[in-house]
Amino acid sequence: MFTKDEKKDLTKRFWQDLAERLKVAGKMKGRNIDWMNYPNRINHLYFRMEADLEVVRFCIDIQFLDAGLREVYFEQFEEFKVMLTTQMPYEMTWLKSFEHPNSKNIARIFCELKDVNIYNEKDWPKSHQFLTDSFLALDDFWQDFGDVFKGLK
């Protein structure tokens, strides 16, 4: 078992190492952006990464307060489902309605890698590879189709 400070340190190092890995991988693609705060240019649409004791997850969170607008964006992603799932290296789960831990109802599209633990450094290479592959694939998709989503406003 880890102390609170040890957990904090491990969590911090996990995300710092991932940020560095994404930076290097992005530069290899000619992309010099802040991957941890991906600039999709749409408020209430987030590309997120999560990690805990059991899983790492790459998410597209559609968090518009207006349920109708949330549905429009989700349906637009569904229109591009074939393109997105073809580019993503892992199987995607599509949830039109998802209760986020912050108690907000959102739409979520995600892929996940199970049986990994953020506090086990031996799992980090596999977790980081999963998240990097997912983010770079989504970036390719977003470069091709992001303007369509930006036009929905």
MARVO-796155 format. One line per field, with one value per residue (C-alpha): z, y, x; residue in one letter; chain. Coordinates in pm, whole numbers, plus 50000, padded with zeros to 5 digits. Layout:
// residues N
Z = [Z:...]
Y = [Y:...]
X = [X:...]
type = [a:...]
mol = [A:...]
***
This chain:
// residues 153
Z = [50000:49924:50139:50019:49918:49731:49538:49456:49333:49123:48968:48888:48730:48531:48365:48323:48153:47928:47838:47736:47531:47354:47287:47121:46923:46814:46694:46486:46312:46279:46551:46828:47057:47422:47411:47773:47687:47328:47137:46965:46970:47089:47438:47619:47393:47563:47467:47800:47944:48268:48473:48799:48980:48713:48377:48151:47930:47635:47610:47388:47634:47498:47791:47658:47924:47654:47593:47237:47149:47318:47102:46783:46849:46943:46625:46422:46569:46479:46120:46115:46314:46035:45981:46353:46436:46134:46253:46621:46711:46982:47002:47090:47323:47242:47524:47429:47798:48069:48426:48479:48828:48866:48847:48506:48233:47927:47609:47596:47334:47472:47449:47747:47849:48147:48406:48442:48754:48762:49077:48919:48720:48533:48374:48259:47923:47819:47951:47790:47457:47465:47541:47291:47011:47089:47103:46784:46600:46725:46618:46265:46268:46406:46143:45875:46024:46308:46095:46051:46428:46461:46207:46426:46666]
Y = [50000:50349:50659:50958:51137:50831:50804:51173:51139:50829:50995:51308:51109:50893:51199:51383:51082:51048:51418:51383:51073:51249:51552:51337:51132:51447:51614:51304:51376:51745:51837:52065:52106:52068:51717:51725:52023:51937:52245:52113:52468:52358:52443:52150:51889:51726:51466:51311:51045:50866:50619:50441:50115:49896:50072:50349:50512:50750:50947:51187:51363:51569:51786:52050:52148:52167:51806:51888:52028:51732:51500:51691:51649:51282:51219:51394:51158:50870:50997:50958:50634:50424:50672:50712:50342:50269:50516:50427:50133:50005:49920:50218:50217:50467:50600:50856:50906:50865:50994:51145:51115:51491:51403:51563:51374:51367:51167:50964:50772:50583:50300:50140:49911:49692:49523:49811:50014:50374:50295:50002:50147:49816:49893:50239:50146:49953:50227:50507:50321:50272:50639:50766:50544:50651:51022:51023:50834:51077:51366:51223:51198:51550:51696:51544:51608:51861:52150:51974:51971:52332:52425:52287:52582]
X = [50000:50116:50100:49901:50222:50351:50025:50040:50399:50323:50019:50216:50501:50257:50103:50434:50591:50287:50297:50661:50586:50299:50517:50786:50533:50351:50670:50744:50412:50493:50241:50367:50066:49976:49836:49720:49495:49416:49298:48985:48840:48495:48378:48217:48383:48679:48937:49030:49252:49176:49377:49305:49373:49214:49200:49326:49070:49076:48750:48565:48334:48046:47941:47705:47452:47186:47079:46974:47315:47483:47272:47360:47733:47693:47494:47764:48022:47790:47781:48160:48159:48310:48593:48660:48654:48874:49137:49124:49350:49115:48746:48528:48227:47950:47731:47468:47396:47658:47659:48002:48154:48093:47718:47670:47490:47715:47767:48088:48279:48576:48823:48991:49272:49189:49408:49653:49720:49839:50040:50226:50516:50549:50210:50312:50471:50159:49928:50127:50139:49763:49694:49951:49821:49464:49541:49747:49473:49209:49430:49440:49061:49026:49258:49035:48690:48722:48599:48265:48217:48333:48067:47787:47797]
type = [m:f:t:k:d:e:k:k:d:l:t:k:r:f:w:q:d:l:a:e:r:l:k:v:a:g:k:m:k:g:r:n:i:d:w:m:n:y:p:n:r:i:n:h:l:y:f:r:m:e:a:d:l:e:v:v:r:f:c:i:d:i:q:f:l:d:a:g:l:r:e:v:y:f:e:q:f:e:e:f:k:v:m:l:t:t:q:m:p:y:e:m:t:w:l:k:s:f:e:h:p:n:s:k:n:i:a:r:i:f:c:e:l:k:d:v:n:i:y:n:e:k:d:w:p:k:s:h:q:f:l:t:d:s:f:l:a:l:d:d:f:w:q:d:f:g:d:v:f:k:g:l:k]
mol = [A:A:A:A:A:A:A:A:A:A:A:A:A:A:A:A:A:A:A:A:A:A:A:A:A:A:A:A:A:A:A:A:A:A:A:A:A:A:A:A:A:A:A:A:A:A:A:A:A:A:A:A:A:A:A:A:A:A:A:A:A:A:A:A:A:A:A:A:A:A:A:A:A:A:A:A:A:A:A:A:A:A:A:A:A:A:A:A:A:A:A:A:A:A:A:A:A:A:A:A:A:A:A:A:A:A:A:A:A:A:A:A:A:A:A:A:A:A:A:A:A:A:A:A:A:A:A:A:A:A:A:A:A:A:A:A:A:A:A:A:A:A:A:A:A:A:A:A:A:A:A:A:A]
***
